[in-house]
Amino acid sequence: MSAPELLLSNQLCFLVHRLDRAIAARYRGALGELGLTYSQYLAMLALWERGEASIGELCAMLDLDTGTVSPLAKRLEEAGLVERRRSEADERSVSVRLTPAGRSLEGKARSVPGALAACLVEGPEDYAAVRAMLSALLRRLEREGPD
């Protein structure tokens, strides 16, 4: 091949794709013990942080659409981890709040971030540096917008 810029091994996007798949595989094992998928884990992280949020707020926090978050909240409710309630002021708005079972799962999940970070970084300084770099890349991409 005469164009090294087209080699698969030279593509940043392919490295990010492989990294995403490898991280997801690590999470599957850790989250399987909690009975959560990765998407459910992200929603639970948002709810552990806030206690309660509307579907719209969860969409914004998770950068997902309502077509993804609504069924996700429904599955979490079926698992007994959250309860969904329609707003009395606006029937179109649904709030999601943790149940006692959802709150207690937080304690069991505390080891997940450290276990995953240990696979990726050497320590707190390395973690902070990688997080800062990824955040900067994301800000740059969001600022540039899609082409």
N, C-alpha and C positions, 0 to 999 in steps of 0.2 A: 504494500500500500504506500502510495506516495504522499498521503495526507495524514501526518501523525495526529492532527487535531480531531480526526475522525476515528481514532482507535478507541474502542470501548474502554480499555484500561486507562485512558487519559481523561475520561469524562468525570467531572465533579458530580454531575447528576447521578451517575451510576454508583459512585461511592456513597452518596447520600442514600440512594435506594437500598443498597446492600446494608448500610448501617441501620436504616430504619427496620429492615427485615430482621437483622440480628438482634436489635434491641427488643422488638416485638416478641421474638422467640424467647428471650430471657424473661420478659414480663409474663408471658403465658404460664410459665412454670410457677412463678411466685404468686401470680394472681389466681391461678387455678386452685390453690389452697384456700383462697378467700372466697371462691365461688364467683369471681368477677372476670369479665372480659376487660381488655385494655380500655375500651370506650366507657364502660361502666365505671372503671377505676377513676378515669378522669372526671366523670360526673360526680363521683363520690368525693374526690379531692375538693371540687368546687363547693359541694354541700358541707363537707367538714369545715371548710374555711368560713362559709357564710351561714350555715344552719338551715337556711331556706332561700329559695330563689324561684323566680318565675321561669317558665320555659324559655321566654325571650332572653332573660338574663343569662340562663345557662347556655343558650345558643351563642350569645356574645362572648361569654367567658371561654367556651370551648372552641370557638371559631367553627361552629357547625350550624347546619340549617335545622328548621323545625321538623322537617321530614325525617331527620336522623335523631334528634333529641327527644321528640315525643314518644316514639316507640322505645327508646332507651329508658326513659323515665317509667314507662309502663312495665317494662321487664324488671326494673329495680323495685317497683311497687309489688309485682307478683312474687318477688323474692322476699318481700317483707322488710326491705331496707329503707323505703321511702313511702310517703303517702302524697297523693296528688289531690289538689282541691281547686275547684273553680272559684275565681274571685266573685264575691257578691256584688262588688261595684262594677265589674266588667266580666261578663260570662265568657268572653273570648280569651281571657287571661287565666292560665292555670299555674298555680304555685306548687312547688315540690319541696317537701320538708322531710328531714330525717326522722325515722322511727327510732325507738330505743335500740332495736337490733342494728339499725344503720349506724347509730352513734357508737355502739359497742364494737363494731367492726373496725372503727378507726384505730383502736388500740392494737388490733391484730395486724393492721396494715403498716404500722410505724416502721417495721424493719424493711419494707419494700424499697423505699428510695435509697437507703444506704447500701443495700445488697446490689442494686443495679448500678449505683455510682461506683462501687468497688470494682465492677467489671470494666468500667470505662476510664476512670481517672485514678491517679496515685494518692490524692489527699485533698483537703479542703482548698488549698491554693490552686491546685490543678483544676478542681471542680469550678471554682470561681472564674478562672481564666477561660475554660471551655465554654461555660455558660455565657460569659461576656462576649466571646467571639461569635457564638451562635446567635445571640440576641442582636449583635451588630449586623450580621449577615441578613437576618430576617428583617430588621428595620430597613436595610438598604433595598432589599427586594420589594418590600411593601411600598417604599417611597418611589421606586422606579415604576412600579405597576407592571401589569402584563403587557407584552408587546404583541 
